[in-house]
Amino acid sequence: EGNEPGDFMKITYRELLHKVCQFANVLRSQGVKKGDRVSIYLPMILELVIAMLACARIGALHSVVFAGFSADSLCERILDCGCSLLIT
């Protein structure tokens, strides 16, 4: 479910697994490996869940930053966690 009432999407576990595996491969191709830190800067959409699960699948630590934060706030959080990749 999204932020707006009536904003939702249905997906099967099989479809979710397929999308998570695809995105995990994208992360690996970008050089992300187990133990790396990744920041995720997305609104409440399906891709946020996929990104979180893909990070967990390859053993990367993820930090979700609320999409309403300013660029300065995002920068502070990126520097604090020492992330190697930002997903937006």
DOGUKOL-176995 format. One record per residue: x, y, z of N, C-alpha, C in turn; residue number from 1. Coordinates in Angstrom, 1 decimal, always signed. Example, Ala and Ser with C-alpha at 12.3 -4.5 7.8 and 13.67 -1.06 7.14 Angstrom:
% DOGUKOL-176995
<kefi n_c1="+13.2" n_c2="-5.7" n_c3="+7.8" ca_c1="+12.3" ca_c2="-4.5" ca_c3="+7.8" c_c1="+13.2" c_c2="-3.3" c_c3="+7.8" num="1"/>
<kefi n_c1="+12.8" n_c2="-2.2" n_c3="+7.1" ca_c1="+13.7" ca_c2="-1.1" ca_c3="+7.1" c_c1="+12.9" c_c2="+0.0" c_c3="+7.9" num="2"/>
//
This chain:
% DOGUKOL-176995
<kefi n_c1="+0.8" n_c2="-1.2" n_c3="+0.0" ca_c1="+0.0" ca_c2="+0.0" ca_c3="+0.0" c_c1="+0.9" c_c2="+1.2" c_c3="+0.0" num="1"/>
<kefi n_c1="+0.4" n_c2="+2.2" n_c3="-0.8" ca_c1="+1.2" ca_c2="+3.5" ca_c3="-0.9" c_c1="+0.7" c_c2="+4.5" c_c3="+0.1" num="2"/>
<kefi n_c1="+1.2" n_c2="+5.7" n_c3="+0.0" ca_c1="+0.8" ca_c2="+6.8" ca_c3="+0.9" c_c1="-0.6" c_c2="+7.2" c_c3="+0.7" num="3"/>
<kefi n_c1="-1.1" n_c2="+7.2" n_c3="-0.5" ca_c1="-2.5" ca_c2="+7.7" ca_c3="-0.8" c_c1="-3.5" c_c2="+6.6" c_c3="-0.6" num="4"/>
<kefi n_c1="-4.7" n_c2="+6.9" n_c3="-0.1" ca_c1="-5.7" ca_c2="+5.9" ca_c3="+0.1" c_c1="-6.1" c_c2="+5.4" c_c3="-1.3" num="5"/>
<kefi n_c1="-6.2" n_c2="+4.1" n_c3="-1.4" ca_c1="-6.5" ca_c2="+3.5" ca_c3="-2.6" c_c1="-5.4" c_c2="+3.2" c_c3="-3.5" num="6"/>
<kefi n_c1="-4.2" n_c2="+3.6" n_c3="-3.1" ca_c1="-3.0" ca_c2="+3.4" ca_c3="-3.9" c_c1="-2.3" c_c2="+2.1" c_c3="-3.4" num="7"/>
<kefi n_c1="-2.5" n_c2="+1.0" n_c3="-4.2" ca_c1="-1.9" ca_c2="-0.2" ca_c3="-3.8" c_c1="-1.6" c_c2="-1.0" c_c3="-5.1" num="8"/>
<kefi n_c1="-0.8" n_c2="-2.1" n_c3="-4.9" ca_c1="-0.4" ca_c2="-3.0" ca_c3="-6.0" c_c1="-0.4" c_c2="-4.4" c_c3="-5.4" num="9"/>
<kefi n_c1="-0.8" n_c2="-5.3" n_c3="-6.2" ca_c1="-0.7" ca_c2="-6.7" ca_c3="-5.8" c_c1="+0.4" c_c2="-7.4" c_c3="-6.6" num="10"/>
<kefi n_c1="+1.1" n_c2="-8.3" n_c3="-5.9" ca_c1="+2.2" ca_c2="-9.0" ca_c3="-6.6" c_c1="+2.3" c_c2="-10.4" c_c3="-5.9" num="11"/>
<kefi n_c1="+2.6" n_c2="-11.4" n_c3="-6.7" ca_c1="+2.7" ca_c2="-12.7" ca_c3="-6.1" c_c1="+4.1" c_c2="-12.9" c_c3="-5.5" num="12"/>
<kefi n_c1="+4.3" n_c2="-13.9" n_c3="-4.7" ca_c1="+5.6" ca_c2="-14.2" ca_c3="-4.1" c_c1="+6.6" c_c2="-14.5" c_c3="-5.2" num="13"/>
<kefi n_c1="+6.2" n_c2="-15.2" n_c3="-6.2" ca_c1="+7.0" ca_c2="-15.6" ca_c3="-7.3" c_c1="+7.5" c_c2="-14.4" c_c3="-8.1" num="14"/>
<kefi n_c1="+6.6" n_c2="-13.5" n_c3="-8.4" ca_c1="+7.0" ca_c2="-12.2" ca_c3="-9.1" c_c1="+7.9" c_c2="-11.4" c_c3="-8.2" num="15"/>
<kefi n_c1="+7.7" n_c2="-11.3" n_c3="-6.9" ca_c1="+8.5" ca_c2="-10.6" ca_c3="-6.0" c_c1="+9.9" c_c2="-11.2" c_c3="-6.0" num="16"/>
<kefi n_c1="+10.0" n_c2="-12.5" n_c3="-5.9" ca_c1="+11.3" ca_c2="-13.2" ca_c3="-5.9" c_c1="+12.1" c_c2="-12.9" c_c3="-7.2" num="17"/>
<kefi n_c1="+11.4" n_c2="-13.0" n_c3="-8.3" ca_c1="+12.0" ca_c2="-12.7" ca_c3="-9.6" c_c1="+12.6" c_c2="-11.3" c_c3="-9.6" num="18"/>
<kefi n_c1="+11.8" n_c2="-10.3" n_c3="-9.2" ca_c1="+12.3" ca_c2="-8.9" ca_c3="-9.2" c_c1="+13.4" c_c2="-8.7" c_c3="-8.2" num="19"/>
<kefi n_c1="+13.3" n_c2="-9.3" n_c3="-7.0" ca_c1="+14.4" ca_c2="-9.2" ca_c3="-6.0" c_c1="+15.7" c_c2="-9.8" c_c3="-6.6" num="20"/>
<kefi n_c1="+15.6" n_c2="-10.9" n_c3="-7.2" ca_c1="+16.8" ca_c2="-11.6" ca_c3="-7.8" c_c1="+17.4" c_c2="-10.7" c_c3="-8.9" num="21"/>
<kefi n_c1="+16.6" n_c2="-10.2" n_c3="-9.7" ca_c1="+17.0" ca_c2="-9.3" ca_c3="-10.8" c_c1="+17.8" c_c2="-8.1" c_c3="-10.2" num="22"/>
<kefi n_c1="+17.2" n_c2="-7.4" n_c3="-9.2" ca_c1="+17.8" ca_c2="-6.3" ca_c3="-8.6" c_c1="+19.1" c_c2="-6.6" c_c3="-7.9" num="23"/>
<kefi n_c1="+19.1" n_c2="-7.8" n_c3="-7.2" ca_c1="+20.3" ca_c2="-8.2" ca_c3="-6.5" c_c1="+21.4" c_c2="-8.3" c_c3="-7.6" num="24"/>
<kefi n_c1="+21.1" n_c2="-8.8" n_c3="-8.7" ca_c1="+22.2" ca_c2="-9.0" ca_c3="-9.8" c_c1="+22.6" c_c2="-7.6" c_c3="-10.3" num="25"/>
<kefi n_c1="+21.7" n_c2="-6.6" n_c3="-10.3" ca_c1="+22.1" ca_c2="-5.2" ca_c3="-10.7" c_c1="+23.0" c_c2="-4.7" c_c3="-9.6" num="26"/>
<kefi n_c1="+22.7" n_c2="-4.9" n_c3="-8.3" ca_c1="+23.6" ca_c2="-4.4" ca_c3="-7.3" c_c1="+25.0" c_c2="-5.1" c_c3="-7.4" num="27"/>
<kefi n_c1="+25.0" n_c2="-6.3" n_c3="-7.6" ca_c1="+26.3" ca_c2="-7.0" ca_c3="-7.8" c_c1="+27.1" c_c2="-6.5" c_c3="-8.9" num="28"/>
<kefi n_c1="+26.4" n_c2="-6.2" n_c3="-10.0" ca_c1="+27.1" ca_c2="-5.6" ca_c3="-11.2" c_c1="+27.7" c_c2="-4.2" c_c3="-10.9" num="29"/>
<kefi n_c1="+27.1" n_c2="-3.5" n_c3="-9.9" ca_c1="+27.6" ca_c2="-2.2" ca_c3="-9.5" c_c1="+28.7" c_c2="-2.3" c_c3="-8.5" num="30"/>
<kefi n_c1="+29.1" n_c2="-3.6" n_c3="-8.1" ca_c1="+30.2" ca_c2="-3.8" ca_c3="-7.2" c_c1="+29.7" c_c2="-3.9" c_c3="-5.7" num="31"/>
<kefi n_c1="+28.4" n_c2="-4.0" n_c3="-5.5" ca_c1="+28.0" ca_c2="-4.1" ca_c3="-4.1" c_c1="+28.1" c_c2="-5.6" c_c3="-3.7" num="32"/>
<kefi n_c1="+28.7" n_c2="-5.8" n_c3="-2.5" ca_c1="+29.0" ca_c2="-7.1" ca_c3="-2.0" c_c1="+28.6" c_c2="-7.2" c_c3="-0.5" num="33"/>
<kefi n_c1="+28.7" n_c2="-8.4" n_c3="+0.0" ca_c1="+28.3" ca_c2="-8.6" ca_c3="+1.4" c_c1="+29.0" c_c2="-7.7" c_c3="+2.3" num="34"/>
<kefi n_c1="+28.3" n_c2="-7.0" n_c3="+3.2" ca_c1="+28.9" ca_c2="-6.1" ca_c3="+4.2" c_c1="+28.9" c_c2="-4.7" c_c3="+3.8" num="35"/>
<kefi n_c1="+28.7" n_c2="-4.4" n_c3="+2.5" ca_c1="+28.7" ca_c2="-3.0" ca_c3="+2.0" c_c1="+27.4" c_c2="-2.3" c_c3="+2.5" num="36"/>
<kefi n_c1="+27.5" n_c2="-1.0" n_c3="+2.5" ca_c1="+26.3" ca_c2="-0.2" ca_c3="+3.0" c_c1="+25.7" c_c2="+0.5" c_c3="+1.8" num="37"/>
<kefi n_c1="+24.4" n_c2="+0.4" n_c3="+1.8" ca_c1="+23.6" ca_c2="+1.0" ca_c3="+0.7" c_c1="+22.5" c_c2="+1.9" c_c3="+1.3" num="38"/>
<kefi n_c1="+22.4" n_c2="+3.1" n_c3="+0.8" ca_c1="+21.3" ca_c2="+4.0" ca_c3="+1.2" c_c1="+20.2" c_c2="+3.9" c_c3="+0.1" num="39"/>
<kefi n_c1="+18.9" n_c2="+3.9" n_c3="+0.6" ca_c1="+17.8" ca_c2="+3.8" ca_c3="-0.3" c_c1="+16.9" c_c2="+5.1" c_c3="+0.0" num="40"/>
<kefi n_c1="+16.7" n_c2="+5.9" n_c3="-1.1" ca_c1="+16.0" ca_c2="+7.1" ca_c3="-1.0" c_c1="+14.8" c_c2="+7.1" c_c3="-2.0" num="41"/>
<kefi n_c1="+13.7" n_c2="+6.4" n_c3="-1.5" ca_c1="+12.6" ca_c2="+6.2" ca_c3="-2.4" c_c1="+11.3" c_c2="+6.5" c_c3="-1.6" num="42"/>
<kefi n_c1="+10.2" n_c2="+6.8" n_c3="-2.3" ca_c1="+8.9" ca_c2="+6.9" ca_c3="-1.6" c_c1="+8.4" c_c2="+5.5" c_c3="-1.3" num="43"/>
<kefi n_c1="+7.2" n_c2="+5.4" n_c3="-0.8" ca_c1="+6.5" ca_c2="+4.1" ca_c3="-0.5" c_c1="+6.0" c_c2="+3.5" c_c3="-1.8" num="44"/>
<kefi n_c1="+6.9" n_c2="+2.9" n_c3="-2.5" ca_c1="+6.5" ca_c2="+2.2" ca_c3="-3.7" c_c1="+7.1" c_c2="+0.8" c_c3="-3.7" num="45"/>
<kefi n_c1="+6.7" n_c2="-0.1" n_c3="-4.6" ca_c1="+7.1" ca_c2="-1.5" ca_c3="-4.6" c_c1="+8.6" c_c2="-1.6" c_c3="-4.7" num="46"/>
<kefi n_c1="+9.2" n_c2="-0.7" n_c3="-5.5" ca_c1="+10.7" ca_c2="-0.7" ca_c3="-5.7" c_c1="+11.5" c_c2="-0.6" c_c3="-4.4" num="47"/>
<kefi n_c1="+10.9" n_c2="+0.1" n_c3="-3.4" ca_c1="+11.5" ca_c2="+0.3" ca_c3="-2.1" c_c1="+11.7" c_c2="-1.1" c_c3="-1.5" num="48"/>
<kefi n_c1="+10.6" n_c2="-1.9" n_c3="-1.5" ca_c1="+10.7" ca_c2="-3.2" ca_c3="-0.9" c_c1="+11.6" c_c2="-4.1" c_c3="-1.6" num="49"/>
<kefi n_c1="+11.6" n_c2="-4.0" n_c3="-3.0" ca_c1="+12.5" ca_c2="-4.8" ca_c3="-3.8" c_c1="+13.9" c_c2="-4.5" c_c3="-3.5" num="50"/>
<kefi n_c1="+14.3" n_c2="-3.2" n_c3="-3.4" ca_c1="+15.6" ca_c2="-2.8" ca_c3="-3.1" c_c1="+16.1" c_c2="-3.3" c_c3="-1.7" num="51"/>
<kefi n_c1="+15.2" n_c2="-3.2" n_c3="-0.7" ca_c1="+15.6" ca_c2="-3.7" ca_c3="+0.6" c_c1="+15.8" c_c2="-5.2" c_c3="+0.6" num="52"/>
<kefi n_c1="+14.9" n_c2="-5.9" n_c3="+0.0" ca_c1="+15.1" ca_c2="-7.4" ca_c3="+0.0" c_c1="+16.3" c_c2="-7.8" c_c3="-0.9" num="53"/>
<kefi n_c1="+16.6" n_c2="-7.1" n_c3="-1.9" ca_c1="+17.8" ca_c2="-7.4" ca_c3="-2.7" c_c1="+19.1" c_c2="-7.2" c_c3="-1.9" num="54"/>
<kefi n_c1="+19.1" n_c2="-6.1" n_c3="-1.2" ca_c1="+20.2" ca_c2="-5.8" ca_c3="-0.3" c_c1="+20.4" c_c2="-7.0" c_c3="+0.7" num="55"/>
<kefi n_c1="+19.3" n_c2="-7.4" n_c3="+1.3" ca_c1="+19.4" ca_c2="-8.5" ca_c3="+2.3" c_c1="+19.8" c_c2="-9.8" c_c3="+1.6" num="56"/>
<kefi n_c1="+19.4" n_c2="-10.0" n_c3="+0.4" ca_c1="+19.7" ca_c2="-11.2" ca_c3="-0.3" c_c1="+21.2" c_c2="-11.4" c_c3="-0.5" num="57"/>
<kefi n_c1="+21.9" n_c2="-10.3" n_c3="-0.8" ca_c1="+23.3" ca_c2="-10.3" ca_c3="-1.1" c_c1="+24.2" c_c2="-10.0" c_c3="+0.2" num="58"/>
<kefi n_c1="+23.5" n_c2="-9.7" n_c3="+1.3" ca_c1="+24.2" ca_c2="-9.4" ca_c3="+2.5" c_c1="+24.7" c_c2="-8.0" c_c3="+2.7" num="59"/>
<kefi n_c1="+24.2" n_c2="-7.1" n_c3="+1.9" ca_c1="+24.5" ca_c2="-5.7" ca_c3="+2.1" c_c1="+23.6" c_c2="-5.1" c_c3="+3.1" num="60"/>
<kefi n_c1="+24.2" n_c2="-4.2" n_c3="+3.9" ca_c1="+23.4" ca_c2="-3.4" ca_c3="+4.9" c_c1="+22.7" c_c2="-2.3" c_c3="+4.2" num="61"/>
<kefi n_c1="+21.4" n_c2="-2.0" n_c3="+4.5" ca_c1="+20.7" ca_c2="-1.0" ca_c3="+3.9" c_c1="+20.1" c_c2="+0.0" c_c3="+4.9" num="62"/>
<kefi n_c1="+20.1" n_c2="+1.3" n_c3="+4.5" ca_c1="+19.5" ca_c2="+2.3" ca_c3="+5.3" c_c1="+18.5" c_c2="+3.1" c_c3="+4.5" num="63"/>
<kefi n_c1="+17.2" n_c2="+3.0" n_c3="+4.9" ca_c1="+16.2" ca_c2="+3.7" ca_c3="+4.2" c_c1="+16.1" c_c2="+5.1" c_c3="+4.7" num="64"/>
<kefi n_c1="+16.1" n_c2="+6.1" n_c3="+3.8" ca_c1="+16.0" ca_c2="+7.5" ca_c3="+4.1" c_c1="+14.7" c_c2="+8.0" c_c3="+3.5" num="65"/>
<kefi n_c1="+13.8" n_c2="+8.6" n_c3="+4.3" ca_c1="+12.5" ca_c2="+9.1" ca_c3="+3.9" c_c1="+12.7" c_c2="+10.0" c_c3="+2.7" num="66"/>
<kefi n_c1="+11.9" n_c2="+9.8" n_c3="+1.7" ca_c1="+12.0" ca_c2="+10.6" ca_c3="+0.5" c_c1="+11.7" c_c2="+12.0" c_c3="+0.6" num="67"/>
<kefi n_c1="+11.1" n_c2="+12.4" n_c3="+1.7" ca_c1="+10.8" ca_c2="+13.9" ca_c3="+1.9" c_c1="+11.9" c_c2="+14.7" c_c3="+2.5" num="68"/>
<kefi n_c1="+13.1" n_c2="+14.0" n_c3="+2.8" ca_c1="+14.2" ca_c2="+14.8" ca_c3="+3.4" c_c1="+14.9" c_c2="+15.6" c_c3="+2.3" num="69"/>
<kefi n_c1="+15.5" n_c2="+16.7" n_c3="+2.8" ca_c1="+16.2" ca_c2="+17.6" ca_c3="+1.9" c_c1="+17.5" c_c2="+17.0" c_c3="+1.4" num="70"/>
<kefi n_c1="+18.1" n_c2="+17.6" n_c3="+0.4" ca_c1="+19.4" ca_c2="+17.1" ca_c3="-0.1" c_c1="+20.5" c_c2="+17.2" c_c3="+1.0" num="71"/>
<kefi n_c1="+20.4" n_c2="+18.2" n_c3="+1.8" ca_c1="+21.4" ca_c2="+18.3" ca_c3="+2.9" c_c1="+21.3" c_c2="+17.2" c_c3="+4.0" num="72"/>
<kefi n_c1="+20.0" n_c2="+16.9" n_c3="+4.3" ca_c1="+19.7" ca_c2="+15.8" ca_c3="+5.2" c_c1="+20.1" c_c2="+14.5" c_c3="+4.7" num="73"/>
<kefi n_c1="+19.8" n_c2="+14.3" n_c3="+3.4" ca_c1="+20.3" ca_c2="+13.0" ca_c3="+2.7" c_c1="+21.8" c_c2="+12.9" c_c3="+2.7" num="74"/>
<kefi n_c1="+22.5" n_c2="+14.0" n_c3="+2.4" ca_c1="+23.9" ca_c2="+14.0" ca_c3="+2.4" c_c1="+24.5" c_c2="+13.6" c_c3="+3.8" num="75"/>
<kefi n_c1="+23.9" n_c2="+14.1" n_c3="+4.9" ca_c1="+24.4" ca_c2="+13.8" ca_c3="+6.2" c_c1="+24.2" c_c2="+12.3" c_c3="+6.5" num="76"/>
<kefi n_c1="+23.1" n_c2="+11.8" n_c3="+6.1" ca_c1="+22.8" ca_c2="+10.4" ca_c3="+6.4" c_c1="+23.8" c_c2="+9.5" c_c3="+5.6" num="77"/>
<kefi n_c1="+24.0" n_c2="+9.9" n_c3="+4.3" ca_c1="+25.0" ca_c2="+9.1" ca_c3="+3.5" c_c1="+26.4" c_c2="+9.1" c_c3="+4.1" num="78"/>
<kefi n_c1="+26.8" n_c2="+10.3" n_c3="+4.5" ca_c1="+28.1" ca_c2="+10.4" ca_c3="+5.2" c_c1="+28.2" c_c2="+9.6" c_c3="+6.5" num="79"/>
<kefi n_c1="+27.1" n_c2="+9.7" n_c3="+7.3" ca_c1="+27.1" ca_c2="+9.0" ca_c3="+8.6" c_c1="+27.2" c_c2="+7.5" c_c3="+8.4" num="80"/>
<kefi n_c1="+26.6" n_c2="+6.9" n_c3="+7.5" ca_c1="+26.6" ca_c2="+5.5" ca_c3="+7.4" c_c1="+27.7" c_c2="+5.0" c_c3="+6.5" num="81"/>
<kefi n_c1="+28.3" n_c2="+5.9" n_c3="+5.7" ca_c1="+29.4" ca_c2="+5.5" ca_c3="+4.9" c_c1="+29.0" c_c2="+4.6" c_c3="+3.7" num="82"/>
<kefi n_c1="+27.9" n_c2="+4.9" n_c3="+3.1" ca_c1="+27.4" ca_c2="+4.0" ca_c3="+2.1" c_c1="+28.2" c_c2="+4.1" c_c3="+0.8" num="83"/>
<kefi n_c1="+28.2" n_c2="+3.0" n_c3="+0.1" ca_c1="+28.9" ca_c2="+2.9" ca_c3="-1.2" c_c1="+28.0" c_c2="+3.1" c_c3="-2.4" num="84"/>
<kefi n_c1="+26.7" n_c2="+3.1" n_c3="-2.2" ca_c1="+25.7" ca_c2="+3.2" ca_c3="-3.3" c_c1="+24.4" c_c2="+3.9" c_c3="-2.7" num="85"/>
<kefi n_c1="+23.9" n_c2="+4.8" n_c3="-3.5" ca_c1="+22.6" ca_c2="+5.4" ca_c3="-3.2" c_c1="+21.6" c_c2="+4.9" c_c3="-4.3" num="86"/>
<kefi n_c1="+20.4" n_c2="+4.3" n_c3="-3.8" ca_c1="+19.4" ca_c2="+3.9" ca_c3="-4.7" c_c1="+18.3" c_c2="+5.0" c_c3="-4.6" num="87"/>
<kefi n_c1="+17.9" n_c2="+5.6" n_c3="-5.8" ca_c1="+16.9" ca_c2="+6.6" ca_c3="-5.8" c_c1="+16.0" c_c2="+6.5" c_c3="-7.0" num="88"/>
//
